[in-house]
Amino acid sequence: MGEFEGTSINVDKKLFLDNNHTPPNGESITELDNRVIDFLNMLKENYNDRKVLVVTHNGVIRSFSRILNKDFKRINNLQTLTFNID
């Protein structure tokens, strides 16, 4: 989120982010997804037959949803989400 971190999302910011622009001092949706893909590949290579706890924020959860083609409902703070990666 770069300089958008900690600020409320208004229409202009949402349009900016939805169109895969890079926020000031941040990363684009594509860059985030590529980072998460690398992380998922590392999990598959090193922990394929094990359960792993991942603690993260909404941006990464939304990235999981896009990459894994799963429709995750909105997750509230301190809720858990369980899924398998193949």
C-alpha positions in Angstrom: 0.0 0.0 0.0 3.0 2.3 0.3 1.9 5.8 1.3 -1.8 4.6 1.3 -1.0 2.3 4.3 -3.1 3.3 7.3 -5.4 5.6 5.4 -9.0 5.2 4.5 -9.8 3.9 1.0 -11.7 6.5 -1.0 -13.0 6.2 -4.5 -9.8 7.7 -6.1 -7.5 5.3 -4.2 -9.7 2.3 -5.0 -9.7 3.2 -8.7 -6.0 3.6 -8.6 -5.4 0.2 -6.9 -8.0 -1.6 -9.0 -6.2 -0.6 -12.1 -3.0 -2.1 -10.9 -1.1 1.1 -10.5 1.7 1.2 -8.0 0.9 3.5 -5.0 3.7 5.9 -4.0 6.4 4.0 -2.2 4.4 0.8 -2.6 3.9 -2.2 -4.8 1.4 -3.0 -7.5 -1.2 -5.8 -7.3 1.0 -7.8 -9.8 4.1 -7.3 -7.7 2.2 -8.4 -4.6 0.8 -11.5 -6.3 4.3 -12.4 -7.6 5.7 -12.1 -4.1 2.8 -14.3 -2.7 3.3 -16.9 -5.5 7.0 -17.2 -4.5 5.9 -17.7 -0.9 3.3 -20.4 -1.8 6.0 -22.2 -4.0 8.4 -22.1 -1.0 5.6 -23.6 1.2 5.0 -26.4 -1.3 8.7 -27.2 -1.7 9.5 -27.2 2.0 6.2 -28.0 3.9 4.1 -29.9 1.4 3.0 -32.6 3.8 2.6 -30.4 6.8 0.2 -27.8 8.3 1.5 -24.3 8.3 0.2 -21.3 10.2 0.4 -18.0 8.2 -0.4 -14.8 9.9 -0.9 -12.0 7.5 -3.0 -9.0 6.4 -6.0 -8.5 4.1 -3.9 -7.6 1.0 -2.1 -11.0 1.1 -5.4 -12.8 1.8 -6.9 -11.2 -1.3 -3.8 -12.2 -3.2 -4.2 -15.8 -2.1 -7.8 -15.6 -3.3 -6.7 -14.4 -6.8 -3.9 -16.8 -7.2 -5.7 -19.9 -5.9 -9.0 -18.9 -7.7 -10.9 -19.1 -4.4 -13.7 -16.8 -3.3 -12.7 -16.0 0.3 -15.3 -14.1 2.2 -14.1 -11.0 4.1 -12.1 -12.0 7.1 -12.5 -10.0 10.3 -9.6 -9.5 12.7 -8.7 -12.6 14.6 -10.7 -14.9 12.3 -9.1 -17.9 10.7 -9.1 -19.1 7.1 -8.1 -22.6 6.2 -7.2 -23.8 2.8 -5.0 -26.3 1.0 -2.5 -25.5 -1.8 -2.0 -28.1 -4.4 
